[in-house]
Amino acid sequence: MSVQKKQEGYGKGKTLVIIIAVILAAVIAAAAVFLSDSLGVNTKGESKRVEIADGDGVSTIAQKLKDEGIIKYPFLFKLQAKLGGYDSGMQPGAATIENGMSYSDILSLMVEPNRETTKIVIPEGFEIRQIADRLEEAGLVTRDEFYAALNPADYNYRFLENLPDREMKLEGYLFPATYEIPNGMSAHDIVDLMLAAFDAQFTQEFYDRAAFFGMTTDQVVTMASIVERETDSETERAKVAGVFYNRRNSGMKFQSCATVQYVLGEHKPVLSIADTQIDSPYNTYLYPDFPPGPICNPGLDCLKAAIYPEATDAYYFVLGANGEHIFSNTYEEHVAAMNSTDMNISVDSSALENQDSMIGGAPAADANAAPAADTSTDAAPAQ
């Protein structure tokens, strides 16, 4: 009997060993599968590109990776993200997952802010409509998405406070620059990127100069935008600003062709009388003082010209045959300057004469309306 009991115990022990061995084999096999997926040792298949939307968390990304056949086990991916501290900070944009990348490699890629980008150049003087076109052409966002993101209330910047009511409130504040935009970035974040660039350039010095001259930030940017569209000469910007301040101080209309072109939505080399009579508050041939807002997005040099205009006695300028502007103090000098050039002038002389109340010369300056053109940092506004 004792021998029989010993044999039965031996049989039970052998069965337990087999069971444990099977379990261990299963665990090892499962671990091998998990590790194979986690470590990226499987290099079969092609590299794949995944779009990560703004706000996507680890769970959403894990499911996208599984749907693309990149990973097999979203739970294991999320666990590794948690243990590795990757469970927050996922960056939007496209990501190319190469063959053999481990979970850790993928997670490291997902938190890179500039993973895949598209370079976009926004030239100085571009209007919002042109920026929208360029972004859509690059495949970043659609025009409609971009326009929907242009609500100043959605952004927290000092320069956006108390903007006048107008259709394109952010015109003038989308700073022209070269941007590396992550693929997949939302229209809101693209707008915020451009506003942040403006904020970095429009320093306290600009606010102080605007306040010193009794001007709003919006008026400074509007003046800069007019200068931007009137000349591309680095040496003329401050003087062009001085001319427009002279005209404003004396009660003359700005009569800027660039403001009419903004109304037209095209850049005509020569404006007709009919163009200058279009009834729009942006038409500075009809309406005095500043238009309702900027007519483009000016660069830093023109912003500086707006707060540091050159002191000048000129009230007029016309593009000369050499590509530089001819500045004149009186209307008679201006007419002679126009007759001396064979270049296309920005507005025909009959239109200017029809609109301009300044025939016969510039009036005495009434400096109560605007800052005097002065390049000094301590110049006081004219009283």
C-alpha positions in Angstrom: 0.0 0.0 0.0 2.8 2.3 0.8 4.3 1.8 -2.6 1.1 2.6 -4.3 0.6 5.9 -2.4 4.1 6.9 -3.4 3.3 6.3 -7.0 0.1 8.3 -6.8 2.0 11.2 -5.3 4.6 11.0 -7.9 2.0 11.2 -10.6 0.3 14.2 -9.1 3.7 16.0 -8.8 4.5 15.2 -12.4 1.2 16.6 -13.5 1.8 19.8 -11.6 5.2 20.2 -13.2 3.7 19.8 -16.6 1.0 22.4 -15.9 3.6 24.8 -14.6 5.8 24.2 -17.6 2.9 24.8 -20.0 2.0 28.0 -18.2 5.6 29.2 -18.2 5.8 28.3 -21.9 2.6 30.3 -22.6 3.9 33.3 -20.6 7.3 33.2 -22.3 5.5 32.9 -25.7 3.2 35.8 -24.8 6.1 37.8 -23.5 8.1 37.1 -26.7 5.1 38.3 -28.8 4.7 41.4 -26.6 8.4 42.2 -26.6 8.6 41.6 -30.4 5.9 44.2 -30.8 7.3 46.5 -28.1 10.9 46.4 -29.2 10.1 46.7 -32.9 12.0 43.6 -33.9 9.5 42.9 -36.6 10.7 44.8 -39.7 8.2 43.4 -42.2 6.1 45.8 -44.1 6.6 49.5 -45.2 7.0 52.6 -43.2 3.7 54.4 -42.5 2.7 58.0 -42.0 0.2 58.8 -39.2 -1.6 62.1 -38.7 -1.9 63.2 -35.1 -4.6 65.8 -34.6 -4.4 68.6 -32.0 -5.7 67.2 -28.7 -5.1 63.5 -29.5 -4.2 61.6 -26.4 -2.2 58.4 -26.0 -5.3 56.2 -26.2 -6.4 57.8 -29.5 -2.9 57.6 -30.9 -2.5 53.9 -29.8 -5.7 53.1 -31.6 -4.6 54.9 -34.7 -1.3 53.0 -34.7 -3.2 49.7 -34.3 -5.6 50.6 -37.1 -2.6 51.2 -39.3 -1.1 47.9 -38.4 1.9 49.5 -36.8 1.3 48.0 -33.3 -0.7 45.1 -32.1 -1.3 45.9 -28.5 -2.7 49.4 -27.6 -2.9 48.5 -23.9 0.8 47.6 -23.8 1.6 50.8 -25.8 -0.4 52.9 -23.3 1.2 51.2 -20.3 4.7 51.9 -21.7 3.6 55.5 -22.3 2.5 55.8 -18.6 5.6 54.2 -17.2 7.9 56.3 -19.5 6.2 59.6 -18.7 4.9 60.0 -22.2 1.2 59.9 -21.3 1.0 63.7 -21.8 2.5 66.2 -24.3 1.6 64.4 -27.5 2.3 66.9 -30.3 0.0 67.3 -33.4 1.3 66.8 -36.9 2.3 64.0 -39.2 4.7 61.2 -38.0 6.4 58.7 -40.2 6.9 55.4 -38.4 9.9 53.6 -39.8 10.2 49.8 -39.8 11.6 48.3 -36.6 10.8 51.3 -34.4 10.1 50.3 -30.8 7.2 51.6 -28.7 9.8 53.8 -27.0 11.0 55.2 -30.3 7.4 55.9 -31.4 6.6 57.6 -28.2 9.7 59.8 -28.4 8.8 60.8 -31.9 5.2 61.7 -30.8 6.4 64.3 -28.3 8.7 66.1 -30.7 7.1 69.5 -31.4 8.5 69.9 -35.0 8.3 66.3 -36.1 7.2 66.9 -39.7 6.8 70.5 -40.8 5.9 72.5 -43.9 7.9 75.7 -44.5 5.6 78.6 -45.3 6.9 82.1 -46.3 4.5 84.9 -45.5 6.0 88.0 -47.3 5.8 91.5 -45.8 2.6 93.2 -47.1 0.6 90.0 -47.6 -3.1 90.4 -46.8 -5.1 87.9 -44.9 -6.7 86.6 -48.1 -3.3 85.9 -49.5 -2.1 84.1 -46.3 -5.3 81.9 -46.5 -4.5 81.0 -50.1 -0.9 80.1 -49.3 -1.8 77.9 -46.4 -4.5 76.1 -48.4 -2.1 75.6 -51.3 0.4 74.1 -48.9 -2.2 71.6 -47.7 -2.1 72.8 -44.1 -5.6 74.1 -43.6 -8.4 75.2 -45.8 -9.4 78.8 -46.4 -12.6 78.3 -44.5 -10.8 76.8 -41.5 -8.4 79.7 -41.5 -11.1 82.4 -41.7 -13.1 80.6 -39.0 -10.0 80.9 -36.7 -9.7 84.7 -37.1 -11.7 85.7 -34.0 -9.7 88.0 -31.8 -11.7 86.9 -28.7 -10.1 83.5 -29.0 -6.6 84.9 -28.4 -5.0 86.7 -25.4 -2.7 89.4 -26.6 -2.5 93.0 -25.5 -2.5 94.4 -29.0 -5.9 92.8 -29.7 -7.7 94.8 -27.0 -10.3 97.3 -28.1 -10.0 96.7 -31.8 -12.4 98.7 -33.9 -15.3 96.8 -35.4 -14.4 95.7 -38.9 -14.6 92.6 -41.0 -10.9 91.6 -40.9 -10.0 92.5 -37.3 -6.7 90.5 -37.4 -5.5 92.2 -40.6 -2.1 93.7 -39.7 -1.3 91.4 -36.8 -0.4 88.1 -38.6 3.3 88.8 -38.6 5.1 88.2 -42.0 7.9 85.6 -41.5 9.1 82.2 -42.5 7.3 79.6 -40.4 8.0 75.9 -39.9 4.4 74.7 -39.4 3.9 71.2 -38.0 1.7 69.1 -40.4 -1.7 68.7 -38.7 -1.5 71.9 -36.8 -5.0 73.5 -36.4 -5.9 76.8 -38.0 -6.3 78.3 -34.5 -2.8 77.3 -33.6 -1.4 78.6 -36.9 -3.1 82.0 -36.3 -1.8 82.0 -32.7 1.7 81.2 -34.0 1.6 84.4 -36.2 0.1 86.5 -33.5 2.8 85.4 -31.1 5.4 86.4 -33.7 3.9 89.9 -33.8 3.8 90.0 -30.0 7.5 89.3 -29.9 8.3 92.1 -32.3 5.9 94.7 -31.0 7.8 95.5 -27.9 7.0 98.0 -25.1 8.9 100.6 -27.1 6.1 100.6 -29.7 3.4 100.9 -27.1 5.2 103.8 -25.4 5.7 105.7 -28.7 2.1 105.2 -29.7 0.9 106.5 -26.3 3.4 109.4 -26.5 1.9 110.5 -29.8 -1.7 109.9 -28.7 -2.2 107.1 -31.1 -3.7 103.7 -30.6 -1.8 100.5 -31.4 -4.2 99.9 -34.3 -3.4 103.3 -35.8 0.3 102.6 -35.6 -0.2 99.2 -37.4 -2.5 100.9 -39.9 0.1 103.5 -40.8 2.8 100.8 -41.0 0.5 98.8 -43.4 0.1 101.8 -45.7 3.8 102.5 -45.8 4.4 98.8 -46.5 2.2 98.9 -49.6 3.4 102.2 -50.8 7.1 101.5 -51.0 9.5 98.6 -50.8 12.5 100.8 -50.4 14.3 100.5 -47.1 15.5 104.0 -47.3 12.1 105.6 -48.1 9.8 104.0 -45.5 10.3 106.6 -42.8 10.0 109.5 -45.2 6.8 108.0 -46.8 5.4 107.8 -43.2 6.4 111.4 -42.7 4.5 112.4 -45.8 1.3 110.7 -44.6 1.6 112.2 -41.1 2.1 115.7 -42.7 -1.1 115.2 -44.7 -3.0 114.0 -41.7 -1.7 116.9 -39.5 -2.7 119.5 -42.1 -6.2 118.1 -42.6 -5.5 116.6 -46.0 -6.8 113.2 -47.0 -4.3 110.4 -47.1 -5.1 109.7 -50.7 -3.2 106.4 -50.6 -3.6 104.3 -53.7 -2.8 101.3 -51.6 -6.0 101.7 -49.6 -8.0 101.8 -52.8 -6.3 98.7 -54.0 -7.3 97.0 -50.8 -10.9 97.8 -51.5 -10.5 96.5 -55.1 -8.8 93.3 -54.0 -6.2 93.7 -56.7 -3.0 95.8 -57.2 -3.7 97.9 -60.2 -0.6 99.9 -61.4 -2.8 102.8 -62.3 -6.1 103.8 -60.6 -8.9 105.4 -62.5 -11.1 108.3 -61.3 -13.9 105.7 -60.8 -11.6 103.7 -58.6 -10.8 106.7 -56.4 -14.6 107.3 -56.0 -15.6 103.9 -54.7 -17.6 104.5 -51.6 -15.7 102.6 -48.9 -14.3 103.8 -45.6 -11.0 102.3 -46.7 -10.9 104.7 -49.7 -8.7 107.5 -48.3 -9.4 109.6 -51.4 -12.9 110.1 -50.1 -12.6 109.6 -46.3 -10.2 111.6 -44.1 -7.8 110.2 -41.6 -7.0 106.6 -41.1 -9.0 103.9 -42.7 -10.9 101.5 -40.4 -7.8 99.3 -40.0 -4.6 97.9 -41.5 -4.6 97.1 -45.2 -2.0 94.3 -45.0 0.4 92.7 -42.5 3.4 94.9 -42.3 7.0 93.9 -41.4 9.1 95.2 -38.6 10.8 98.0 -40.7 7.5 99.5 -41.6 6.3 99.3 -38.0 9.4 101.2 -37.0 8.8 103.8 -39.7 5.3 104.3 -38.3 6.6 105.3 -34.8 9.8 107.0 -36.1 8.7 108.9 -39.2 11.3 111.1 -40.9 10.9 114.8 -40.5 10.1 116.2 -44.0 8.3 119.1 -45.7 7.0 116.8 -48.4 3.3 116.2 -48.9 3.5 114.2 -52.2 5.6 111.5 -53.8 5.5 109.7 -57.1 7.6 106.8 -58.5 10.4 108.1 -60.7 12.0 106.6 -63.7 14.9 105.2 -61.7 12.5 103.2 -59.5 12.8 105.6 -56.5 10.1 108.0 -55.4 10.3 111.7 -56.1 9.1 113.7 -53.0 7.5 117.1 -53.5 6.5 119.9 -51.1 3.8 121.5 -53.2 1.2 120.3 -55.7 2.9 122.2 -58.5 6.2 120.4 -57.8 4.3 117.1 -57.7 2.7 117.7 -61.1 6.2 118.5 -62.6 7.5 115.3 -61.0 4.8 113.3 -62.5 5.5 114.8 -65.9 9.2 114.1 -65.6 8.8 110.3 -65.3 7.8 107.8 -67.9 7.0 105.2 -65.2 3.4 104.2 -64.5 2.3 106.4 -61.7 0.0 105.0 -59.1 -2.9 107.2 -59.9 -3.7 109.3 -63.0 -3.2 113.0 -62.5 -6.8 113.9 -63.3 -8.0 111.6 -60.4 -5.5 113.2 -58.0 -6.5 116.7 -59.1 -10.1 115.9 -58.8 -9.8 114.6 -55.3 -7.1 116.7 -53.9 -8.0 119.9 -52.1 -4.4 120.9 -52.1 -4.1 122.4 -55.6 -1.8 125.4 -55.3 0.3 124.1 -52.4 0.3 122.6 -49.0 -1.5 124.4 -46.2 0.1 125.4 -43.0 0.4 122.4 -40.7 -2.2 121.9 -38.0 -0.4 119.5 -35.8 -3.2 118.9 -33.3 -4.4 115.9 -35.2 -1.4 113.6 -35.2 2.2 113.2 -34.1 4.7 115.4 -35.9 7.1 113.6 -38.2 10.2 113.3 -36.0 12.8 110.6 -35.7 14.0 111.5 -32.3 13.0 109.3 -29.3 12.1 112.3 -27.1 10.1 114.3 -29.6 6.8 115.5 -28.2 3.6 115.4 -30.2 2.9 118.8 -31.7 0.5 120.9 -29.7 
